[in-house]
Amino acid sequence: MNRIKKKFFLIAYYGLFCHLPDSKYPLGNIFNFLRVRTLNQLGSIGSNTKIQSNVYIGDGTKIVIGKECQINENVKMDNIIIGDFVMVARNCTFLSKTHNHDDINVPMIKQGSSFFKKTVIEKDVWIGLNCTIMPGIIIRQGSIIGAGAVLTKDTEPYGIYGGIPAVLIKKRNGVLDDD
């Protein structure tokens, strides 16, 4: 996509469409359609996906969101691939870079930033309220990330995680983790 077209859609999204009311309000399905249609110009959004108001998608880095997902209010994401049937609660943050800090003789602010590989969320995942997902994490199929968790490592399939940093609490089949 050329830069001018990309900037146009970013301006349209951040200037208007991301601020429209959520899909649960009157005319909400129209507002969701406008948000998804605009974001589809910057990435790929699957069918029947709902993206609520004030979702931040970074500086226009291509995003991929699968079908029948629910991305709630005030979510911040960048450099991410989201599978089908994923639920993301309000106020979650998906980080994509960090500040360099190796040289103690140079102020950290002058050392620049490091970009990581994409964060990947496989299908059928539920991410609770106010979670923070560190850069480059893979959240495996069927995982649940409890409210307020800070996820610093990849998850196991069908694991339930919680805490700071998030740890495996149990598997979704009800068996406690013995490791």
N, C-alpha and C positions, 0 to 999 in steps of 0.2 A: 504494500500500500504506500502510495507516495506520502511524503511528509505533510503536505498541505491538507490532503484529505483526512489523514490521521488527526491532525490538529483540529480540523473542523468538527469531527465527531467527539473528540475530547472536550471541546468547548461546549458543544450541544449537550453532552452528558452532564458535565460538572456545572454548567451554567443554568440548566433547566431540569433535565429529566431525572437526575439523581435526587432532586429535592421534592418531586411530586409525592403525594400521599401513597401509603402502602396499599397493597392489593386488597386488604380487608375493608377499605373504605369505599363509599360509593364511587363508581367509575374506576376503582382500583385496578381492575383487569386491563383497562385501557392504559393506565399509567405504567403498569408492569410491562405491557406490550411495547410501549415506547422505550422504556429502559433497556429491555432485552434486545429490541431491534437496533438500537444505537450501539450497544456493547457488541453485538454480532459483527459490526463493522470493524471492531478492534480485536476480535478473537472469534471464539466459537461457543455459542450457548445452545444447549440441547432443548428439545421440545418440552413444553409444560414445566419449564423452570421458572421459579419466582425469585425475583431479585427486588428486595424492599428498598426503602429510601436510604440515602446517605451511605451507599456502599462505595468504598474507595478502591479503585483498581490499579493504583500505582501510576506511573508516568506513561501509561499506554502500552506497557509490555504485554505482549499477546497472552491472553488468558484463555483457558479451555474449561468450560463447565458442562457437565453431562446433562442428560435428560432427567426431568422430574426431580430437580434439586430445589432446595429452599435456602436462600441466602438472606438472612434477616438484617435488621437495621444496624447501621454503624459498623459494619464489617470492613476491615482493611486488609486487602490482599494484593499481591504483586508476584509475578513470576510463578504461576501456580497452574496445576492441572487437577481438576476435580472430576471424579467419576460420576456415574449415574446414581440417583436415589440418595444423595447426600444432604444432610440437614446441618446448617451452621446457625447457631443461635446468635443473638445480638452481641455486639461489642467484642467480637473476636478479632485477633490480629494475627496475620500470617506474614512473618518477616522473610525478606529475601536477601538482605545484605547485613553486614556488620562493619564496624570501624576497625581498622588496623591498629595494633597497639604493641607491636613487638619491640620497637626502638624506644627505650626509656629516655634517650637524649633528644627526642623530637616529640613535641606535644601531639597527643593523639589526634587532635583536630586537623593537624597538618599531615598525617600519615595516610589519609584517604580511606576509601571503603573497599571491601571485598564482596564480590557477588558470588553467590553459591548456586548450585544446581537448583532446578525447580523443586518446589514443594509439590508432592503428589499425594492426593487423597483418593484412594481407591473407592469402589462402589459400596453402597449401603453403610455409610459412616454417619455418626451423630456426634457433633462437636457442641458441647454445652456452652452456656453463657460465660462471657469474659475470658475465654481461653487465649493463650498466646502460644503460637506454634513457631519454633525457631527455624532458621533457614535450612532448606534442603531436606526436610523431614519427609519420610514416607509413612502415611497412615494407612495401614493395611485394611483390606475388606472386612466389613462387619464390626470395626472398632467403635468404641464409645469413649469419648474424652469428657470427663466430668467437669462441671462448672468451675471456673477459676483456675484450671490446671495450666501449667507451663510445660509444654511438651518439648523435650530436648533430645529425644532419641526416637528412632523408628519404632513402630508398634508391631505387635504380633497380630495375625488375623483373629478377629472376634474377641479381642481383649478389651477389658474395661480398665481405663486409666484415670488416675486422679492424683492431685497433690502438686507440690512445688519442690523439686521437679516432679513431673508426673511419673508414676510407677504403675506397673501392672497390679491391679487389685484382684481381679479374677477373670476367668474366661466366660463368655456369654452362655456357655452350656451349664454354668453354675459351679464348675469345678474350680476350687481355689488353686492358685499357683503355688507349687511346692519348691520352686527354685530359690 
